[in-house]
Amino acid sequence: MTACVGPVALAVPGAARNRLMPSGSRRALVLFAHGARAATWAVPFERLRDLMSARLPEVPVRLAFLELMQPDLPLVCHQLAAEGITRIELFPIFLAVGGHLREDLPELVAAARARDPQLEIVVHPALGESEVLLQAIADGIYSGVAAAP
């Protein structure tokens, strides 16, 4: 069964970082996104991956895609397992829970676990369920409206 935990703030200061990713941990972060035909679509997700890598330099941070782009989730999980990772913190970079997160993601996680049964895969809620993220989006929209002539 896939474990779920509450939304996590994107900023992870020192002490909180140690609780999230303890020293010597064999954890990795996987940012899971939909995918698209245009390669430029992935740019913001690559930026997010790079930001998280900078905040948690001791933790592997990878992108995985549902469809239309590579690498896919089972491949990323298998590669991480081959690197000795035993726990994956999986963050769906989706604004809402729809069929992909309700149906497709559990199937992909089950396939990854079947291939590499030593992996513990913790699926976090869709980022759109995070109050921190919703407030940041609202701030961005408000700034745009406030700056409009």
N, C-alpha and C positions, 0 to 999 in steps of 0.2 A: 504494500500500500504506500502511496506517495504521501510523504509528510509535508504539511504546509505550516508556515509560520507567518507572523504578522508582517506588514510592510516595514521595510528597513530604510532609514534615511540615507541619502546618497553620500553625505559627508560623514566620515568615520574617523573621529579624532583618536589620538593615542590609546587611551585606556579602552575605549570601545573597540578599536581595531584589534587589540589583543584578545578581547573576548570573542570577536567574530572569527578571527583567524589566529589561533594560538600559535606561539612559536613552535616550530617543528611539526606543525600540522601538515598532513598530506591532503589538503583541500585545494579545490579550484573553483573559480567562478565561471559559469557559462551564461552568457547573455543570449537568450533565444528570441529570434525575430522571425517575421513572416517570410521575407524574401521578395524579390521583384525581378523583372526582366532587365531593367536598367541598372548597370553597375553603380551608377552615382547614387542610387537609392540607399546603398549601404553606408555611405559616408558618415551620416550622423551616428550610426551604430558603431562604426570603427572609431569615431571620436570618443564615444562613451566607453568603449573597451580601453582605449588609451588613457582616458581619465582614471578609470578604475585601476588600471595597471600602475599608474603613477601613485595612487593612494595606497595600494597594497602591493608594493614591488616584490614581495616574497611569495606572492600567490599567483599561479597561472590564471590568466583571464582570457577566455576564448569566446568567439562568436559562433553561433550555430543557427542554421536557417531551417524553416519548415519546408519550404519549396522554392523552386526557381533559382536558388543560389546554393553555393557550396561554401563550406562544408555543412553537411546535415548533422542533426543531433546524435544519431547513433555513431557516426564516424568520430565526432569530437569526443564523445564519452569513451570510445574504445582507445583513441590516441592518448587521452589522459590516463586511463587505466594502465596502458603500456608504459607510461612515465612514472608509475607508482602511486598515482592519486587514488585515494580510497573514498573520498567524500566530495561530491559535487554540489555546490550551491547553485541552483538553476533559477535564473530570473527571467520570466517571460516579459519581453519588452513589447507589451501589447497594452492599449488603452482600456480595453474591456475584455471580459470573458465571453467568448462565443464558442462556436463549434470546434475551432482549432484547439482551444485550451481545454474544453470539456471532453473532447473525443480524441483528437489527433495526438495531443501531447501525452496523455496517459499511455497510449499505444507505443509511442516512441520511447518513453521512459521504460516501459516493460521490455521492449526489444533490447534496449541498452543493458538493462539488468540481466536479461537472459544471456547475452553475449559475455558480460563481465559481472558475474554474480557477486564479486567482492566489493563492487561499487555501492556506496550509499548515495542516493540521489535525493536531495531535498528540494522540492519544488516550492518556490515562493509565489505569493499572489502576483497577478498581473500588476505592472507598475501603475497602471491607471487607477488602481484601487488605493494608491498611496495618497494620503492627504497632503504630504509634502510636495509631491509632484503636481497634484491638482492646483495647489496654491501657487506654485511656480508658473504653471501654464496661465492661470488667471492673472498673475502679475504681468506676464508678457503681453497678454491681450490688453490689459488695462493700459500698459505703457504705450502700446500701439494706438489705442483709442485716444489717450490723453495727448499724444504727439500729433494727431491728425489735425489738419487745419479746420 
